[in-house]
Amino acid sequence: MKSRIFGLLAACALLTPAISQAQEHWNEGPVWQCSSYRTTPGMYDTYIKWIRAHSEPINAEAKKQGLILDFKTFVKAPSDPNDYDVLFCTLYSSYGKALDYNKGDDDKFEAISAKHWATGDNDKQRELASPRLEMRTYLGTEYVREVMLKPAS
């Protein structure tokens, strides 16, 4: 057990100079949460219409209420059968805001969803939102930090 702890501390000590050295090149910015999807063949237009009708209004209200900083949708031609064609990114002020549970924020998101779906019943909301599941396959989510590069000296 002591050797594991010592090994972990040694690894942290080795990584610390690299991290601090790298940060002299930039200032840390907000964090993007990006989720990728592959639409089912023949369902691309239907899926995008569903997103426009449901996800976009919910995200717009979340941004208006300050729950998120921004949101973007990216599309591309997939390079192979396992590649995404739709990428949804949501901008948060920090990793903490993106990853940590906050009861107040959760309550606000729930109120936005309840208003959009015209019901506060979570099961009913899931049922109303479920058609999108048949139109795409979820491939994964990544979190990336945006950085502002410092001028070269």
C-alpha positions as CSV (number, residue, x, y, z in Angstrom):
1,M,0.0,0.0,0.0
2,K,2.8,2.4,0.9
3,S,4.5,1.7,-2.4
4,R,1.3,2.5,-4.3
5,I,1.0,5.9,-2.5
6,F,4.7,6.6,-3.1
7,G,4.3,5.7,-6.8
8,L,1.3,8.0,-7.1
9,L,3.2,10.9,-5.4
10,A,6.2,10.4,-7.6
11,A,4.0,10.4,-10.7
12,C,2.4,13.7,-9.6
13,A,5.8,15.2,-8.9
14,L,6.9,14.4,-12.4
15,L,3.8,15.8,-14.0
16,T,3.7,19.0,-12.0
17,P,6.6,20.7,-13.9
18,A,5.0,19.8,-17.3
19,I,1.6,21.2,-16.3
20,S,3.1,24.4,-14.9
21,Q,5.4,24.8,-17.8
22,A,2.5,24.4,-20.3
23,Q,0.4,27.0,-18.5
24,E,3.0,29.7,-19.3
25,H,1.7,29.4,-22.9
26,W,-2.0,30.2,-22.2
27,N,-4.7,31.3,-19.8
28,E,-7.4,28.8,-18.9
29,G,-10.8,29.4,-20.2
30,P,-14.2,27.8,-20.0
31,V,-14.9,24.1,-20.6
32,W,-16.8,22.5,-23.5
33,Q,-18.8,19.3,-23.0
34,C,-19.1,17.7,-26.5
35,S,-21.3,14.7,-27.2
36,S,-21.1,12.9,-30.5
37,Y,-23.8,11.0,-32.3
38,R,-24.3,9.0,-35.5
39,T,-27.7,9.4,-37.1
40,T,-29.5,6.3,-38.2
41,P,-29.5,5.9,-42.0
42,G,-32.3,7.9,-43.5
43,M,-33.0,9.8,-40.3
44,Y,-30.6,12.7,-40.5
45,D,-33.2,15.4,-41.5
46,T,-35.8,14.1,-39.1
47,Y,-33.3,14.1,-36.3
48,I,-32.1,17.7,-37.0
49,K,-35.7,18.8,-37.1
50,W,-36.3,17.2,-33.7
51,I,-33.2,18.9,-32.3
52,R,-34.4,22.3,-33.6
53,A,-37.8,21.8,-32.1
54,H,-36.8,20.5,-28.7
55,S,-33.1,20.7,-27.7
56,E,-32.4,24.2,-29.1
57,P,-35.2,25.9,-27.2
58,I,-34.2,24.2,-24.0
59,N,-30.6,25.2,-24.4
60,A,-31.5,28.7,-25.4
61,E,-33.5,29.1,-22.1
62,A,-30.6,27.5,-20.1
63,K,-28.3,30.1,-21.6
64,K,-30.7,32.9,-20.9
65,Q,-30.9,31.8,-17.3
66,G,-27.1,31.6,-17.0
67,L,-27.0,27.8,-16.5
68,I,-24.7,27.5,-19.5
69,L,-22.5,30.0,-21.3
70,D,-23.2,28.8,-24.9
71,F,-24.1,25.8,-27.0
72,K,-23.2,24.8,-30.5
73,T,-24.1,22.1,-33.0
74,F,-21.6,20.8,-35.5
75,V,-22.2,18.5,-38.4
76,K,-19.8,16.7,-40.7
77,A,-19.6,13.9,-43.2
78,P,-18.4,10.8,-41.2
79,S,-15.1,9.3,-42.2
80,D,-16.1,5.7,-41.4
81,P,-19.1,3.8,-40.1
82,N,-18.1,4.4,-36.4
83,D,-17.6,8.2,-36.8
84,Y,-20.1,10.9,-35.7
85,D,-22.1,13.1,-38.0
86,V,-23.6,15.4,-35.3
87,L,-21.7,16.9,-32.4
88,F,-23.4,18.9,-29.6
89,C,-21.2,21.1,-27.5
90,T,-22.2,23.0,-24.4
91,L,-20.0,25.7,-22.8
92,Y,-19.6,25.9,-19.0
93,S,-17.5,28.4,-17.1
94,S,-15.4,25.6,-15.5
95,Y,-15.0,21.9,-15.1
96,G,-16.8,22.2,-11.7
97,K,-19.8,23.7,-13.4
98,A,-19.8,21.1,-16.1
99,L,-19.2,18.0,-13.9
100,D,-20.4,18.8,-10.4
101,Y,-24.0,18.3,-9.3
102,N,-25.7,21.5,-8.2
103,K,-29.3,21.1,-6.8
104,G,-30.2,24.7,-7.7
105,D,-29.0,24.4,-11.3
106,D,-30.7,21.0,-11.5
107,D,-34.0,22.5,-10.3
108,K,-33.7,25.3,-12.9
109,F,-33.1,22.7,-15.7
110,E,-36.1,20.7,-14.5
111,A,-38.3,23.8,-14.6
112,I,-37.1,24.6,-18.2
113,S,-37.9,21.0,-19.3
114,A,-41.2,21.0,-17.6
115,K,-42.2,24.2,-19.3
116,H,-41.0,23.0,-22.7
117,W,-42.7,19.6,-22.5
118,A,-45.8,21.1,-20.7
119,T,-45.5,18.5,-17.9
120,G,-43.4,18.3,-14.7
121,D,-43.7,14.5,-14.8
122,N,-40.1,13.2,-15.6
123,D,-41.4,9.9,-16.9
124,K,-43.7,11.7,-19.3
125,Q,-40.9,13.9,-20.4
126,R,-38.7,10.9,-21.1
127,E,-41.5,9.4,-23.1
128,L,-42.0,12.5,-25.2
129,A,-38.2,12.8,-25.8
130,S,-37.7,9.1,-26.6
131,P,-38.3,9.3,-30.4
132,R,-34.8,10.8,-30.7
133,L,-33.3,7.5,-29.5
134,E,-34.4,5.7,-32.6
135,M,-32.8,8.3,-34.8
136,R,-29.3,8.2,-33.6
137,T,-26.6,6.3,-31.8
138,Y,-24.7,7.9,-28.9
139,L,-20.9,7.6,-29.4
140,G,-19.5,9.4,-26.4
141,T,-18.8,12.6,-24.5
142,E,-15.6,14.6,-24.1
143,Y,-14.7,17.5,-21.9
144,V,-12.1,20.0,-23.3
145,R,-10.8,23.2,-21.9
146,E,-10.7,26.2,-24.1
147,V,-7.4,28.2,-23.7
148,M,-6.4,31.7,-24.7
149,L,-2.9,31.6,-26.0
150,K,-0.5,34.2,-24.7
151,P,1.3,36.4,-27.2
152,A,4.7,35.0,-28.2
153,S,7.6,36.9,-26.6
